[in-house]
Amino acid sequence: MISETSSGLPEVTGFFHEPTNTVSYVVADAAARRCAVIDPVLDYDGASGRTSDGFSEAMADFIDDMGYGVDWVLETHVHADHLAGDRFFAERYGAPVCIGDQVGLVQETFNRIYNLADAPTDGTPFDRLFADGETFDLGGLQGEVLFTPGHTPACVTYKIGDALFVGDLCFMPDYGTARCDFPGGDAGQLYRSIQKLFDLPRGTRFFTCHDYAPNGRAVAWESTVGEQQKSNIQVGEGSDEAAFAKARRKRDATLGMPALILPAIQVNMRAGYLPEPEENGKPYLKIPLNRF
């Protein structure tokens, strides 16, 4: 856990979920004692099918110790590698769960895959759908939503003060960028989304949603726009869209499916709600066989 504070700028505290290599964030206006939670994780044991809130509880302990109120739960996209901990924070703090307004494209695609004929495709049950360029208040700070598709067709980046929360768009410079082979992903679109962020001031802080600590280095999740422009091994200096897209597609063809994609997406595209209980009072996740 690392806290960063700048006068008049958001205080950013990252929490690393080791089982999924995910970084979740508490982003605060420390003076106003208001915060947002970004990309929280629900603990899930695939072998037993059990969920728990230990990781979210640790984040909540920090929030409560700091005396923060929670104004927003912000999702950068429908994650394929962890279950979202949205409900914990929505229920504990009464905060709305928000995502980009193109999430219906993901719902429509995966409803077909899971054979969920009556499931929503309009962004329900998220509380708020953000359009590209839409703004929101966090205490005395202003947040802005930037549409950054490519990894999925509905990804967004949150810009709060001098900080960007990019989801899976990019990782640390020594690891590169997100894969683009999920339904609706597009490598060329990802490249253009990254360049959109590279147009921002070079000192803008750049926070990623995952880190895989290549070559045994310590886990890290913060860089800057300038560091990404210069050193990202896939989109740094000298890269171009055509070469990136070709290399990204070649790389993606070698990758296996994320371990939690099938349980995760059916929860995450529903704002963290588990499926409705069946007649025995128990919820069940669906696993489509021989689909991928």
N, C-alpha and C positions, 0 to 999 in steps of 0.2 A: 504494500500500500504506500503510495507516494502522494503527498499534498504539495501543490504549487500555488502560491499566492502572489498576485501583482496588484498594486494599488489601482483601484478603479476597474480592474479586470477580473474575470471569473476565477475563482479558486477551483482547481480541478483535482479530484482525488480518484485514482484508479484502483480497482480491486481485481486481482488476477484469479480467475477460476482455473486452477491447474488441470482438472480432468478434461476440459475442452479447450484449453489455451485461450480462453476468452477474457477480455478486459471489459468490465462494466465500470461506469463512471457516476460519481456524484459531482455535479457542476453547480457552484453556488455563487450568489452575491453575498459575500460574508457579512457585509455591513447591514444588509436588509434581512439576513438570516433566512433566505429563501433559496431553494435548490431544485434542480431537475435530476432525475435518475435516467441514465442512458444505457440501453441494451442490457438489462438485468438478466440473470441466469437462474433458472429453476434447477436444483439438483435432481438428477435422474439416474437411476441405476438400471441399465438395460437388461441385466441378467434377471433381476427380480421384478422389474416393472414398478419399482417404488420411486416416488417423488418425495422431496423434502426441501425445506426452506433455510438450511443452515447458511448458505452463502448469502442469501438475501438478509437473513437476520444479522449477519456481520455488517453489512452495509447499513442496515437500519440502526444498529447500535452506534455506528459512527454519526449518522444523521441526528439521532437523538442526543448524543453527547455534545454535538456542536450546537444544538438548539435550533436546527433548521426546520422550516416547514417545507413540504414537498409540493411544488406547483405542477410538475409535469413528469410523466413517464414517457420517454421518447425512444422509439424504435427506429433504427436506421434502415432496416429491411426485414423481410421474413427470413430468419436465419435457418440454415440447414445443418448446423453443427452443435446446437444446444437448444434446449427448451427454454422459452422466455419466462422470466420471473415477474411478469407484469402484474398478475393478479395480487400477489403479496403486497406490492406497493400501492396499488389502486385501493385495496381493501383497508390497509393499515392507515393510509394518509388521505384517502379520498381524492387522489390525483387522477386526472384523465390520462388514458393511454392513447398515444398518438403515433402516426406513421404517415408516409407519403401517400398522396391521393391516387397513385396508380396501383395500389395494392390489390385492387379488384382483378387486375390482370393475372396476378399470382393465384388468387383464389379461384378464378375461372379455370386456369390450367390444372391446378392440383385437385380441384373438385372432381374433374374428369378422371384423374389418375386414381383417386380414392373412391370413386363412384358415389360421391356425395351429391345426389341429384338436387336436393332441396337446400343446400348450403348457400349462404350469401355470396354474391360476387360484386357487391357495392361498397366494400370496406367495412361493413358491419362485422363484428361488434366493436371495432375501435371507436373511441369517443370523439376523436378529431382526426381529419384527414388534411394534411398540409399540402398546399399547392406550391409549385416552384416560385420562389421569391417571397412567399408569405412570411410575416414576422410575428413574433410573440414576445411577451415581456417575462423577464425573470428577475424579480425585485426591480432594481434600477437599471438592469442590463437589458439589452435587446438581442433576441435570437432571430436568425434568418434561416430559412429552409432552402437548400440548393438541390435541385433535381440532378442526381448523378447516376444514371442507369448504366448497365453494362454487365455487372456481376449478376443482377436480376433486373427485370424491366421496371422495378419500382423503388430502387434504392434512392435514399436521400442522404445528404450531409447536413449537419446542424452547425451553423456558425454562431457562436455566442461570444461576443466581445472579440478578442484576438485568438480564439480557439476554434478549431475545426474538429468535428467528430465524424469521421469518414466511414464508419462501418468497415466493410471488407474491401473498399475501393482499392486502397494500398495498404501494405504492411510497412514495417521498418525498411529503410532503404536497402539493407543487405538481403531482404527476402523477396521484394518485388510487389506484385499486385495480385488481386483476386483472380480466381478461375472464372471462366465465362461460358461453361458448357452446361449449366443448368437450363431448364426450359425458359426461354425468353432472354437468355444472356446473349451478349454480343461483344466481341473483343474490340471492334472498331469503336463502338459506342463507349466502352469503358475507357479507351484511350482519350476520347474527346472529353469525357467527364473529368478525367484527371487533369487534362490541360486547362479546363475551366477553373479548377482550384489553383493551378500553377500561375494563373493570372493575378492571384491575390498577392498582397505584400509578402516578401520573402521571409519576414520574421514571424508570420502568422503561425501559431502553434498547431501541430498536426497530430491528432490522437487516433490511434488505430484500435480496432476491435479484437485483434488477435496478435499473439506473438509466439513464434515457434523456436526462438533462441538458436538460430543456425550456428554451427561450428562451436557449440558449447558456450557461447557468450551468455551473459546474464539476461534475464527477461527484461524487455523494454517496450515502451509503447508511445513514447513522445519523440517527435522530431519537429522540423519546421518545413514550411513550403520550400524555402531555399535549399535545405538539405535534401529533400525529395527530388527537386529539380536537378540538382547536381549529381546525386549519388544513387538514386534508385536503380537497381541493376536491370530493370526492364523498361523503365520510362524516363530514365535520367538523361543527361546531356547526350546528344547525338541520336536519340531515338526518333523514329517516325511511325506514323499510324500503320502503314502497310506492313512494315517489318515487324512491328509489335504484334499486330493481329495474327500474322502467320506463325510467329514464335509462340504466342499464347495458345493458339489452337493446337499446335503440335504438342505443347506441354500438357494441355488439358486432356488430350487423348491418352496420356499415360497414367492419369490419376484415377484412383478408385473412388467409390462413393463415400462421402462422409459417414462415419459410423452411425450417427443419430439422425440422418436426413429423414428417414421414413416416419419415425415417431415425432420428430421435431416439427416438421412443416405443418402437419395437421393441427397442432396446438398453436404454433406461432402465427399462422394466418388468421387465427381467431382471437388475437390479442391476449394469448396466454390461457384462454379457457380450455380446460380439459373437455373431452366429449361428454355429452349428456349421459347420465347413468341409464343403464338398461333396466329391464323389469326387476332384476335382482338387486337394484340399487348401486351397482358397480359400473364405473366407466371403463371403456375398452378403446384401445388404439387399433387402427387398421393397418395391416402390412400388405400392400399389393404384391402378389407373387409374380415373378418372371416378367416384371414390367420394365425394369431398367437393365 
